[in-house]
Amino acid sequence: MTTVATTPWTVVAADYNATTGVTTGHVGNVDATVTVGACKFRVTGKASSTYTNSTGALAVNSAAGDLPSSRPPAAVRPCRSAPSRPSRARTWSSRPAAA
């Protein structure tokens, strides 16, 4: 799977739990073209997310309906249907890799 994104995206913090150190919110203004094999489609919208202070990780796990897919650009062969499998969490770390 390949994703080409148009930026900037926004990171919106909606709630913070001081006990767990986890902030919930969403990544907004998403506009990305996704390629899976010969299938290419565009997703736009927002994706639910959490940020964990102890790990420095931003996990994005889109809920159903967060990122609707739309027609691909005119030069792209359309898919028969958008992927139906559940979305998978994506995690990014704000901490540098260990040397």
N, CA and C atoms as an extended XYZ file, in Angstrom:
297
Properties=species:S:1:pos:R:3:atomname:S:1:resname:S:1:resid:I:1 pbc="F F F"
N         0.844       -1.164        0.000 N   MET     1
C         0.000        0.000        0.000 CA  MET     1
C         0.893        1.232        0.000 C   MET     1
N         0.563        2.186       -0.833 N   THR     2
C         1.284        3.447       -0.914 CA  THR     2
C         0.294        4.578       -0.684 C   THR     2
N         0.702        5.571        0.096 N   THR     3
C        -0.152        6.724        0.363 CA  THR     3
C         0.607        7.994       -0.001 C   THR     3
N        -0.020        8.837       -0.813 N   VAL     4
C         0.547       10.139       -1.156 CA  VAL     4
C        -0.399       11.184       -0.576 C   VAL     4
N         0.109       11.968        0.360 N   ALA     5
C        -0.742       12.913        1.081 CA  ALA     5
C        -0.480       14.351        0.677 C   ALA     5
N        -1.539       15.140        0.738 N   THR     6
C        -1.434       16.585        0.580 CA  THR     6
C        -1.444       17.165        1.994 C   THR     6
N        -0.461       17.975        2.318 N   THR     7
C        -0.367       18.549        3.660 CA  THR     7
C        -0.570       20.062        3.581 C   THR     7
N        -0.799       20.766        4.654 N   PRO     8
C        -0.641       20.323        6.040 CA  PRO     8
C        -1.899       19.667        6.585 C   PRO     8
N        -1.705       18.704        7.462 N   TRP     9
C        -2.775       18.116        8.237 CA  TRP     9
C        -2.791       18.832        9.585 C   TRP     9
N        -3.899       18.782       10.279 N   THR    10
C        -3.972       19.381       11.606 CA  THR    10
C        -4.071       18.268       12.646 C   THR    10
N        -3.481       18.481       13.800 N   VAL    11
C        -3.610       17.551       14.913 CA  VAL    11
C        -4.411       18.281       15.982 C   VAL    11
N        -5.586       17.760       16.313 N   VAL    12
C        -6.495       18.410       17.244 CA  VAL    12
C        -6.611       17.575       18.518 C   VAL    12
N        -6.239       18.155       19.650 N   ALA    13
C        -6.363       17.494       20.948 CA  ALA    13
C        -7.720       17.861       21.532 C   ALA    13
N        -8.548       16.847       21.796 N   ALA    14
C        -9.886       17.100       22.317 CA  ALA    14
C        -9.997       16.826       23.808 C   ALA    14
N        -9.220       15.861       24.326 N   ASP    15
C        -9.327       15.498       25.727 CA  ASP    15
C        -8.003       14.926       26.217 C   ASP    15
N        -7.651       15.211       27.468 N   TYR    16
C        -6.419       14.687       28.064 CA  TYR    16
C        -6.753       13.978       29.360 C   TYR    16
N        -6.233       12.763       29.534 N   ASN    17
C        -6.418       12.000       30.758 CA  ASN    17
C        -5.095       12.022       31.521 C   ASN    17
N        -5.032       12.788       32.594 N   ALA    18
C        -3.786       12.945       33.356 CA  ALA    18
C        -3.353       11.639       34.017 C   ALA    18
N        -4.291       10.770       34.348 N   THR    19
C        -3.960        9.488       34.979 CA  THR    19
C        -3.196        8.576       34.022 C   THR    19
N        -3.641        8.511       32.775 N   THR    20
C        -3.000        7.626       31.792 CA  THR    20
C        -1.947        8.339       30.945 C   THR    20
N        -1.999        9.674       30.919 N   GLY    21
C        -1.079       10.429       30.076 CA  GLY    21
C        -1.417       10.337       28.594 C   GLY    21
N        -2.696       10.076       28.297 N   VAL    22
C        -3.130        9.906       26.906 CA  VAL    22
C        -4.043       11.062       26.496 C   VAL    22
N        -3.748       11.650       25.344 N   THR    23
C        -4.567       12.699       24.752 CA  THR    23
C        -5.329       12.094       23.584 C   THR    23
N        -6.639       12.308       23.532 N   THR    24
C        -7.436       11.836       22.402 CA  THR    24
C        -7.828       13.020       21.541 C   THR    24
N        -8.034       12.773       20.280 N   GLY    25
C        -8.422       13.823       19.352 CA  GLY    25
C        -8.503       13.260       17.948 C   GLY    25
N        -8.063       14.061       16.982 N   HIS    26
C        -8.064       13.576       15.599 CA  HIS    26
C        -7.017       14.306       14.761 C   HIS    26
N        -6.671       13.687       13.661 N   VAL    27
C        -5.834       14.304       12.639 CA  VAL    27
C        -6.808       14.762       11.562 C   VAL    27
N        -6.810       16.057       11.270 N   GLY    28
C        -7.782       16.613       10.336 CA  GLY    28
C        -7.155       17.095        9.044 C   GLY    28
N        -8.004       17.543        8.149 N   ASN    29
C        -7.617       18.033        6.818 CA  ASN    29
C        -6.864       16.982        6.017 C   ASN    29
N        -7.220       15.714        6.232 N   VAL    30
C        -6.557       14.631        5.505 CA  VAL    30
C        -7.031       14.656        4.053 C   VAL    30
N        -6.085       14.581        3.149 N   ASP    31
C        -6.364       14.474        1.719 CA  ASP    31
C        -5.249       13.616        1.156 C   ASP    31
N        -5.554       12.348        0.889 N   ALA    32
C        -4.517       11.412        0.468 CA  ALA    32
C        -5.016       10.506       -0.648 C   ALA    32
N        -4.123       10.174       -1.553 N   THR    33
C        -4.396        9.187       -2.584 CA  THR    33
C        -3.719        7.904       -2.159 C   THR    33
N        -4.490        6.822       -2.097 N   VAL    34
C        -4.001        5.529       -1.621 CA  VAL    34
C        -3.955        4.554       -2.789 C   VAL    34
N        -2.838        3.830       -2.905 N   THR    35
C        -2.691        2.815       -3.933 CA  THR    35
C        -2.495        1.467       -3.267 C   THR    35
N        -3.346        0.508       -3.622 N   VAL    36
C        -3.231       -0.865       -3.133 CA  VAL    36
C        -3.243       -1.753       -4.372 C   VAL    36
N        -2.071       -2.261       -4.751 N   GLY    37
C        -1.974       -3.023       -5.993 CA  GLY    37
C        -2.335       -2.131       -7.170 C   GLY    37
N        -3.279       -2.592       -8.005 N   ALA    38
C        -3.711       -1.816       -9.167 CA  ALA    38
C        -4.857       -0.871       -8.834 C   ALA    38
N        -5.297       -0.865       -7.591 N   CYS    39
C        -6.424       -0.048       -7.160 CA  CYS    39
C        -5.920        1.267       -6.554 C   CYS    39
N        -6.522        2.363       -6.949 N   LYS    40
C        -6.137        3.674       -6.425 CA  LYS    40
C        -7.402        4.453       -6.102 C   LYS    40
N        -7.430        5.081       -4.906 N   PHE    41
C        -8.585        5.869       -4.519 CA  PHE    41
C        -8.124        7.017       -3.625 C   PHE    41
N        -9.016        7.972       -3.401 N   ARG    42
C        -8.693        9.151       -2.609 CA  ARG    42
C        -9.524        9.134       -1.324 C   ARG    42
N        -8.894        9.482       -0.207 N   VAL    43
C        -9.608        9.624        1.062 CA  VAL    43
C        -9.441       11.057        1.556 C   VAL    43
N       -10.507       11.584        2.153 N   THR    44
C       -10.477       12.942        2.688 CA  THR    44
C       -11.228       12.967        4.011 C   THR    44
N       -10.879       13.896        4.861 N   GLY    45
C       -11.613       14.045        6.112 CA  GLY    45
C       -10.705       14.087        7.315 C   GLY    45
N       -11.093       13.322        8.357 N   LYS    46
C       -10.320       13.293        9.594 CA  LYS    46
C       -10.210       11.846       10.060 C   LYS    46
N        -9.229       11.590       10.931 N   ALA    47
C        -9.034       10.256       11.482 CA  ALA    47
C        -8.829       10.368       12.989 C   ALA    47
N        -9.536        9.560       13.748 N   SER    48
C        -9.408        9.558       15.198 CA  SER    48
C        -7.976        9.200       15.584 C   SER    48
N        -7.504        9.768       16.711 N   SER    49
C        -6.119        9.509       17.112 CA  SER    49
C        -5.956        9.614       18.620 C   SER    49
N        -4.841        9.063       19.102 N   THR    50
C        -4.433        9.218       20.498 CA  THR    50
C        -2.938        9.511       20.521 C   THR    50
N        -2.521       10.312       21.491 N   TYR    51
C        -1.106       10.583       21.712 CA  TYR    51
C        -0.786       10.141       23.127 C   TYR    51
N         0.242        9.285       23.277 N   THR    52
C         0.633        8.770       24.577 CA  THR    52
C         1.937        9.416       25.006 C   THR    52
N         1.899       10.174       26.106 N   ASN    53
C         3.079       10.902       26.575 CA  ASN    53
C         4.256        9.982       26.868 C   ASN    53
N         4.012        8.846       27.530 N   SER    54
C         5.109        7.969       27.961 CA  SER    54
C         5.887        7.365       26.803 C   SER    54
N         5.240        7.174       25.669 N   THR    55
C         5.924        6.572       24.515 CA  THR    55
C         6.253        7.589       23.430 C   THR    55
N         5.597        8.750       23.483 N   GLY    56
C         5.799        9.752       22.440 CA  GLY    56
C         5.200        9.322       21.109 C   GLY    56
N         4.176        8.456       21.161 N   ALA    57
C         3.590        7.911       19.933 CA  ALA    57
C         2.215        8.510       19.656 C   ALA    57
N         2.001        8.880       18.399 N   LEU    58
C         0.698        9.312       17.911 CA  LEU    58
C         0.120        8.140       17.135 C   LEU    58
N        -0.968        7.555       17.625 N   ALA    59
C        -1.609        6.422       16.950 CA  ALA    59
C        -2.863        6.922       16.257 C   ALA    59
N        -2.977        6.640       14.974 N   VAL    60
C        -4.135        7.050       14.189 CA  VAL    60
C        -4.910        5.792       13.822 C   VAL    60
N        -6.166        5.751       14.245 N   ASN    61
C        -7.013        4.603       13.958 CA  ASN    61
C        -8.365        5.131       13.538 C   ASN    61
N        -8.556        5.245       12.268 N   SER    62
C        -9.765        5.839       11.733 CA  SER    62
C       -10.992        4.992       12.064 C   SER    62
N       -12.010        5.635       12.589 N   ALA    63
C       -13.285        4.968       12.844 CA  ALA    63
C       -14.083        4.961       11.541 C   ALA    63
N       -15.043        4.068       11.451 N   ALA    64
C       -15.879        3.982       10.253 CA  ALA    64
C       -16.476        5.346        9.941 C   ALA    64
N       -16.340        5.779        8.697 N   GLY    65
C       -16.892        7.054        8.263 CA  GLY    65
C       -15.966        8.240        8.430 C   GLY    65
N       -14.834        8.066        9.135 N   ASP    66
C       -13.896        9.177        9.309 CA  ASP    66
C       -13.278        9.614        7.994 C   ASP    66
N       -12.834        8.664        7.211 N   LEU    67
C       -12.138        8.974        5.956 CA  LEU    67
C       -12.871        8.357        4.775 C   LEU    67
N       -13.926        9.011        4.294 N   PRO    68
C       -14.644        8.436        3.159 CA  PRO    68
C       -13.779        8.430        1.903 C   PRO    68
N       -13.941        7.383        1.089 N   SER    69
C       -13.184        7.319       -0.163 CA  SER    69
C       -14.023        7.932       -1.271 C   SER    69
N       -13.323        8.437       -2.273 N   SER    70
C       -14.008        9.052       -3.403 CA  SER    70
C       -13.356        8.575       -4.683 C   SER    70
N       -13.883        9.039       -5.773 N   ARG    71
C       -13.360        8.665       -7.077 CA  ARG    71
C       -11.883        8.995       -7.187 C   ARG    71
N       -11.160        8.161       -7.911 N   PRO    72
C        -9.758        8.471       -8.153 CA  PRO    72
C        -9.632        9.583       -9.187 C   PRO    72
N        -8.442       10.184       -9.290 N   PRO    73
C        -8.224       11.171      -10.352 CA  PRO    73
C        -8.529       10.556      -11.714 C   PRO    73
N        -8.882       11.365      -12.691 N   ALA    74
C        -9.318       10.882      -14.005 CA  ALA    74
C        -8.304        9.960      -14.675 C   ALA    74
N        -7.010       10.177      -14.462 N   ALA    75
C        -5.993        9.374      -15.138 CA  ALA    75
C        -5.765        8.014      -14.471 C   ALA    75
N        -6.467        7.726      -13.409 N   VAL    76
C        -6.254        6.492      -12.650 CA  VAL    76
C        -7.375        5.503      -12.934 C   VAL    76
N        -7.003        4.234      -13.126 N   ARG    77
C        -8.018        3.208      -13.339 CA  ARG    77
C        -8.801        3.005      -12.044 C   ARG    77
N       -10.129        3.147      -12.063 N   PRO    78
C       -10.905        3.035      -10.826 CA  PRO    78
C       -10.969        1.601      -10.314 C   PRO    78
N       -11.199        1.479       -9.018 N   CYS    79
C       -11.376        0.180       -8.365 CA  CYS    79
C       -12.827       -0.247       -8.513 C   CYS    79
N       -13.069       -1.515       -8.358 N   ARG    80
C       -14.461       -1.985       -8.374 CA  ARG    80
C       -15.201       -1.503       -7.142 C   ARG    80
N       -14.520       -1.473       -6.003 N   SER    81
C       -15.115       -0.946       -4.780 CA  SER    81
C       -13.998       -0.546       -3.835 C   SER    81
N       -14.312        0.301       -2.892 N   ALA    82
C       -13.319        0.710       -1.894 CA  ALA    82
C       -13.024       -0.484       -0.994 C   ALA    82
N       -11.837       -0.545       -0.396 N   PRO    83
C       -11.508       -1.657        0.491 CA  PRO    83
C       -12.536       -1.784        1.611 C   PRO    83
N       -12.932       -3.019        1.912 N   SER    84
C       -13.953       -3.222        2.928 CA  SER    84
C       -13.379       -3.696        4.252 C   SER    84
N       -12.075       -3.977        4.276 N   ARG    85
C       -11.496       -4.455        5.526 CA  ARG    85
C       -11.389       -3.314        6.531 C   ARG    85
N       -11.385       -3.650        7.829 N   PRO    86
C       -11.281       -2.601        8.849 CA  PRO    86
C        -9.953       -1.870        8.745 C   PRO    86
N        -9.957       -0.608        9.134 N   SER    87
C        -8.721        0.158        9.093 CA  SER    87
C        -7.763       -0.337       10.163 C   SER    87
N        -6.473       -0.136        9.918 N   ARG    88
C        -5.456       -0.534       10.884 CA  ARG    88
C        -4.858        0.699       11.524 C   ARG    88
N        -4.488        0.566       12.772 N   ALA    89
C        -3.873        1.688       13.477 CA  ALA    89
C        -2.510        1.991       12.871 C   ALA    89
N        -2.182        3.244       12.769 N   ARG    90
C        -0.873        3.691       12.305 CA  ARG    90
C        -0.251        4.457       13.459 C   ARG    90
N         1.020        4.244       13.714 N   THR    91
C         1.677        4.891       14.839 CA  THR    91
C         2.921        5.621       14.368 C   THR    91
N         3.071        6.850       14.814 N   TRP    92
C         4.272        7.648       14.546 CA  TRP    92
C         4.870        8.041       15.878 C   TRP    92
N         6.164        8.070       15.947 N   SER    93
C         6.821        8.442       17.189 CA  SER    93
C         7.452        9.823       17.064 C   SER    93
N         7.333       10.608       18.117 N   SER    94
C         7.936       11.937       18.116 CA  SER    94
C         9.329       11.889       18.750 C   SER    94
N         9.748       10.717       19.197 N   ARG    95
C        11.057       10.568       19.807 CA  ARG    95
C        12.067       10.084       18.772 C   ARG    95
N        13.327       10.570       18.815 N   PRO    96
C        14.332       10.119       17.864 CA  PRO    96
C        14.656        8.651       18.086 C   PRO    96
N        15.044        7.982       17.015 N   ALA    97
C        15.419        6.574       17.101 CA  ALA    97
C        16.691        6.415       17.937 C   ALA    97
N        16.773        5.317       18.658 N   ALA    98
C        17.963        5.060       19.476 CA  ALA    98
C        19.153        4.819       18.585 C   ALA    98
N        20.321        5.331       19.016 N   ALA    99
C        21.531        5.193       18.194 CA  ALA    99
C        22.232        3.891       18.503 C   ALA    99
